[in-house]
Amino acid sequence: MAPVPVNSSVSEITLTKNLLPRHGSNVWNFEVFRQLVPLVARGGLTYLNASFMPPSNVIIHAAINEFNSEALLSPNPKPQWQQNTEKVRHLIARYINADPTSVAFMRDTTEGLGSFIRSIKFTPGDNVVILDSEHPNHAYGWMALRDAGLEVRQVPTIAESEKTGNVVEANAGTFAPYVDGRTRAIGLSSVMFHSGQKNDIKDICNVYRPKGIHVLVDMTQQVGFATVDVTDLNVSAAAFGFHKGLNCPTGLAALYVNPDVIKESDPTPPIVGYGSVSNVRADLLVPSDSIVFHPTARRYEHLNLGLINVAAAKAWLEFYLDVMGPENLECHLYSLGDSLRDGCQRLGIKVVGPESHKAHAPHLYILDLHEPKWAEHLRANHVYVTPYRLGIRVSFGYYNNSGDVEILVKVLQAGIDAGIPLQ
């Protein structure tokens, strides 16, 4: 199949989607899916940077073009765009196994995490527990409340991993020494952006949620790359952006809040507007009555969203859930990761983090390479990755294939042959 041209019309994209293998057909033709991404399909570069931001694709391109055409030519497109918002809410809820009323739309992951953080009730002297390696957008959300009397306890993991060279997933036992009777919440990422470790969220929730301790999860590095089931995990809340695994433009995210949390604590959202309140008037006048928030996660939502982002999200989620299949993608990514591990083992390059699929993300792998010349060497050979504290991050998307892994291994071998140190 030839690459789909960037200027494809909506009808051409629909035809292309209909020709693709269907989810559940047991035909996982990711070589066909690769053709949807012109940047990689045309050759000349090896893009291994999905965890930073994936290259766009013709499905997203067509959805944005359709939105722009409606904005240009239709006298009243907004009602249809708003209906798309509800379709996306149902698609996301289906993907993460949640009731649609438990999903609120945000601008980004930071806003989603912060909305929940700022609505938790605490008294001075209470504490929350996070890992010392947690993403800054999550950690700072909690730390900003220290002046109000909230203690933020950071579980020390960095020093131990640097001493032993081992990065391990977090589970309930990881937090046990730091949790006490005044712990209000645990905050962490399901997949750590810097290491690829996949934390045992279910174990953490099973132990601490019955004790009245909330578990807030950043799922940005999991959503769109793997299967997700927030009901089975039993998280208090989870936030994730759409611009990584879901391949959308920046500016749209989701906040899931467990219905039991809303029912039991009746949280007050940190930002309140027309979209948060259930007892609004149709004439938009605001009487002095008491505010009644929506009895669901909708209380966290603002009235206006980036509707062009919603259009992109609808197109991608329909494709992802009904054509590609999250389970199929997860298997594909783990297969690429296994090939990468084999290649690195032959070269004597360590892959940081847990080896088992259970404890490691399917798409994100850190090569234990710290010499700055490695990043220069890879860039010179048109291999796109991201250097981090623990090494060079290689992150796969649905568009990658075994040939990309082979190119990476050959480039690494060439670097070794050129004398670039492995340490």
Sequence and secondary structure as in RCSB ss.txt:
>XXXX:A:sequence
MAPVPVNSSVSEITLTKNLLPRHGSNVWNFEVFRQLVPLVARGGLTYLNASFMPPSNVIIHAAINEFNSEALLSP
NPKPQWQQNTEKVRHLIARYINADPTSVAFMRDTTEGLGSFIRSIKFTPGDNVVILDSEHPNHAYGWMALRDAGL
EVRQVPTIAESEKTGNVVEANAGTFAPYVDGRTRAIGLSSVMFHSGQKNDIKDICNVYRPKGIHVLVDMTQQVGF
ATVDVTDLNVSAAAFGFHKGLNCPTGLAALYVNPDVIKESDPTPPIVGYGSVSNVRADLLVPSDSIVFHPTARRY
EHLNLGLINVAAAKAWLEFYLDVMGPENLECHLYSLGDSLRDGCQRLGIKVVGPESHKAHAPHLYILDLHEPKWA
EHLRANHVYVTPYRLGIRVSFGYYNNSGDVEILVKVLQAGIDAGIPLQ
>XXXX:A:secstr
     TT  HHHHHHHHHHS  TTSS   HHHHHTT HHHHT S EE BTTT     HHHHHHHHHHHHHHHH S
  HHHHHHHHHHHHHHHHHHHT  GGGEEEESSHHHHHHHHHTT    TT EEEEETT  HHHHHHHHTTGGGT 
EEEEE  HHHHHHHS      HHHHGGG  TTEEEEEEESB TTT BB  HHHHHHHHGGGT EEEEE TTTBTT
B   HHHHT SEEEEESSSTT   SS EEEEE HHHHHHH    SS  GGGBSS  TT    SS   B SSGGGG
  S   HHHHHHHHHHHHHIIIII HHHHHHHHHHHHHHHHHHHHHHT  EES  SGGGB SSEEEE    HHHH
HHHHHTTEE EEETTEEEEE  TT  HHHHHHHHHHHHHHHHTT    
